[in-house]
Amino acid sequence: MPRRLQILRKTPAALGYSFPAEWERHSGTWFSWPRPEGISFPDKYQTIPENIARIFEQIAPRERVHVNVPNGNYERIVREQLTAAGCSLRNIFFHHIKTNECWCRDHGPAFVVKHSRGKRSMAIVDWGFNAWGGKYPPYDDDDAVPTRIAEELKLPVFYPAIIMEGGAVDFNGQGTILTTTDCLLNKNRNPKLNQKQIEKYLKDYYGQQKICWLTGGIAGDDTDGHIDDLARFISPRKIVIALEPDPKDENHRVLKDVRKQLNHLRDQSGREFEIVEIPMPKRVEYDHQRLPATYVNFYFINGALLVPTYRDRRNDRKAIEILQSHLPKRKVIGFDCTELIWGLGAIHCLSQQQPG
């Protein structure tokens, strides 16, 4: 371990750190650039650089864009790809950090912050990563990403020494985490830990007080039920869920059941949540495979919300309109993720925020 890396032995909660809500101000967003030889976009990689360039175009005017690439040669290639797509390189910063795949939400750093005596400090939680239960080896480079970023930013690091993915948890910014039993209690993650023990890790290392559990996951989701495909906070008291009205669709019953579960959840102060319902997009398939298309995989950036869309004119528009009505001070922007979803993830899965 490099000597310059400061390892914090106590937990973030014990030292006064907590994980901010995604809508709080960012200094930047981190991405891991997908490699042509990676497994995420078989036979479709050629469509991906331009799609990611369009995402960068929305983020870069509002906050820094940090991009992990394996080395200087890859940096040159990616710069050329972005330029060819008409994307300005202004406010885009490259880091020579190797990754196996591009899903920075799950393998990237969890930035925690604390405020003390008028000063703000930041640290990184480096959770273990095993490629969603060991499904897609190798994943050693992905697992090392948070520490590599901590080295570059000269930030201290916490090591919980258990498996956790960023897409498995969502935060209301007031002390509550939303997650699923399907993922965090799956034996392919932390088989020796029970629910109570996992809750303690979540509270201790994210600096939170309350864990709200849901059971369910949408069709096509290979993560075993990540919350960022199912239900998300858009404010401390509001949770968005997408519903599928067609009883013949395999998502219908699951989402209907999750909607009922939401009625019984309470926040860190014992208060009910306001539930915001949006539609699911029409079924998205590629190569006879059902893909996990949902509008809930949105991502907050400074002043805006990026919402994945899927060329479903009616439901795309309806989802954006509903979200915009609940976020009047933020610009809600639809972004076509029809190609990206072949990687079984969308905007939120690709990104990881760094607090401002």
N, C-alpha and C positions, 0 to 999 in steps of 0.2 A: 504494500500500500504506500503511495507517495507520501513523504513526510509532510508536505504542505497541506494535506487534507486533514481538517479538524473533525474528529469523530466525537459526537456528543453521546455520553453514556446514559444520561437521564432521558426521559421521554419528552416529546414536545409539550404535552400538557403540563408536565411538572415544571417546565421552564417558561411557561406562559405563551407558547406558540399555538396557533390554530390555522386551519385551512380556510381561506376566504371563499365566499360565494363567487361563482364564475362571473357574475355581472359586476363585481367590484372592479375598480380600475386596473388595467393591465399595463405593464411596461413592454410586454411582447408576447408573442405566441411561438411555440416550438413545433417544428415538423421534422420528421425523418424521411428523407427523399427515397422513394421506392426504387429498387434496383431492377434492371431488366431481367436479371437472372433469379430474382426473388420469386416466391410462389403466390404472391397476392393477386396478380392480374394475368393469369395464363391466357395467352393469345390476344390480350387486349392492352398490353403495356403501351403500345404506340398512341393510344388515346389519352393516357393518363397525364403526361407532362402538361399539356395544354389545359386540362381540367384543373390541375393544381395551380397553374399560373393564374387562372381566373380567380381562384380563392385568394392568392397572394395580392392580387390587384385590389380586392376589397379590404384586406387587413392592413397592408403597408401604409396607406395614408393615415391610418388611425393608431397604429402601434408598430413596434419592430417585429419583423419576421425573422426567426432564427431557424436555420436549416442544417440538419445533420447530414453530412456526406462522408464517405469513407476516406477520401484523400483529395489532394490537389487536382488530380486528373479528373475525378468525378465532379469536383467543383466547377472546373472549366466546362465540362459537358453540360451540367445543369444550368450554368449561366447561359450557355448557347441555346439550350432548350427554352428557357424563359424568354430570352431575347427574341427567338424565332416566333414565340407565341405572342409577341407584342407586349410583354410584361416588363415594366421598368424595374431595374435592380435597386432603385433607391429605397433605403430602409430595409433591405434584405441582407442578412448577415450569415455567413457560412461558417460551420464548425466541423473540423475533421474528426468526426466521431463515427465509428463503424456501427452499423445496425444490420440485423438480419432482414427485418421487414419495416414497413412504414407506419405502423400503428402507434404513434407517439402518445396517444391518450393512455395506453396500457403499459408501455415500457418506459415512458418518460418520467421526469422528476415530479414529485409532489412537493410544490413549494408551500412552506408554512411561514407565517409571519407573527411577530409580536411587537407590541408597543410598550415602551418603558421610559419614563421620565422624558417624554416628548420625542424620543427617538424610536425609529422603526428599524427592525432587523429581520433578516430572512434566512431560512435554512432549507435544506432539502431532505425529504424522507425517501430513502432508497428501499422500497419494498422489493421482495423477490419476484421474479417473473419466470414463468415456465410455459409460455406460449399456450395459454388457455387450457391448462391441464395436460400439458405435454403433447398436444395435438400436432404441432408443427416444428419439430426440431430441424436444425439447431437453433438455439435461442440465446446462446451465451453472449453475443455482442449486444443484443437487445437488453439483456439483464444488467449489463454494465453501464448503460447509458446515464442513469441518474448520477452515478459517481463521477463519470467523465465530465458531465456538465458542471457538477459541483467544483471539480478541479479548475475548470476554465473560469468559472465565476467567482472562485475563491470563497465558496460558501461552506459552512459546516454541514455535516451529514448525520442523520439518524439511521440506524439499521434495525428495523423490527425483526428481521430474520424469519418472516413468513411471506407467503404468496399473496399478492394483492394487485388488482388492475384498476387503473383510473376510471374505466368505463363501467365498473361494477358499483360505483358509489356516486351519489349526488348530494349537494349541500345547500342548506337554506341560508347560510351565513349567520345564523343565530344560535347554532349549537346542535342542529339536527342533521343526521345522515339518512338518506333514502337508499335502500339496497334490496337485493333479492336473496331468498334462501337457495334458489336454483344454482346460483353461482358461488356465493361465499360458503355455503355449507356442502358444496360438492366435494366428494372425497378425492377428486383429482387435483385439488388445490392444497388444502391443509388437513390431511386425514386424521391427524392426532388432536385436532382442536374441535371443541364443541361450540355451540352458538354463544354461550355465555363468555367463553374465552375469546372468541373472535370479536365480540362486542367490546371487550376490554381493550384489545389491540386497536380497534377503530377509534375509541374514545381517547386512548393514551397517545396515539401517534398522529391523529388528525386534530386533536384538541377539541373534541365535541362532547356533548352531554347525553344525547338521545339517539337511539338507532331505531328507525322505522323499517320493518321488513315487509316485503311483498313476495308473493309466490307466483311465478309465471314467466314466460319468455315468448317472443314472437317467432313465427315460422322462419326458418332459414338462418337464424342466429346461431353461429358456431361457438359462441362464448359461454354457453350454458346459462343464458338469461341475464345479460348485462342490463342494468337499469337505464343506461342512456339510449336504449332502443324501446323502452317500455313506458316510463313515466319520469318527468323532470320538474324540478323547481324552476319557476320564473320570477319568484319573489319569496320572501320569508314565509308567506302564508298561502301561496298558490302553487298547485301542482297540475301540470298538463299531462293528459293521457290521450292517446289516439284510440278510437273505437272503430271496429269493423261491423257494419250493419248486416252484411250478407251472412246468414246462418250457415251457408254451405262452405264458407271460407274457414280454413283451420285456425285463423286468428280470432274468429268471432267469440267463441266460448271463453278462450283464455283472457282476452281483453275485457270481456263482460265481467268475469270473475275478479280480475284485478281492480276494475272500477268499484265493485262492491267492497273490496278490501280497503280501498282508500277512505271510505266513509268511517272506518274505525281507527284510523291513524290519528295521533295527536302529536303536537310539536313539543319542544323542550319545556314549554310552560303549560302543557296540558290542553292547548287549544286545538280546535278542529281546523282542518285545512279547507280552503276553497278549491274545488276541483274544476279545472277548465278542460272541456272535451273538444278535441279536434278530430277530423276524419283520418282514416288510414288511406294511403294512395292505392290505386288499383294494383292488382297483382303484378309484380315485376319478376320476370324469368330470363334466364340466359342459359343456353345449352341444356334446356329441360330442367334447370335447377331453380327452385324458389329462392329468391334473394330477400334479405331482411330490410326491405324498404319501409321506412317510417319517417314522418316529419319530426319526431321527437329527438332525433339525433342532431339537433340544432346546436349552434355554438355562439356564445356571447363574445363580442369584441367591443372595444370602446365605442359607445354611441350607437351600436347596431346589434342585430341578431341575424346570423346567417342560418337559413333554413334549407335543408335539402329538399329538392323537388324531383319529380320523376315523369315529366311529360304527361301528367294527368291534369288537363286544363281545369276541370271543375274542382277537384279536391286540392290541387296545388294552391289555387287562388283562395279557396275557403280557409285552408289552414293558415295561410299568411294573413288573411284578413282578421281571423280570430286572434292570432298572436299579436298583431298590430294593435288591436283594440285594447289589449291588456298591457301593452308596453308603449303608451303614447309618447314617451320621451325618447324612444329608441327607434331607429329605422330598421324595419324588418325586411330583409332581403332574401328573396328566393334564389337558390342556386342549383342548377341541374346536376344531379348526382347519379343519373342513369348509368353512366359508364363506371363511376367510382364504386357503385354498390356491388359490382361484380367481385370486388375484393372483400365483400361481406362487411363493409363499413362505409360510413359517410363522413361528413365534415367534422363532427365531434370526435370520432374515432381517430382521425388523422392528427388532431391538434392537442396541445397542452399549454395552458396559460401560465405566464409568469406575472405575478402580481406587480402592480405599479408602486 
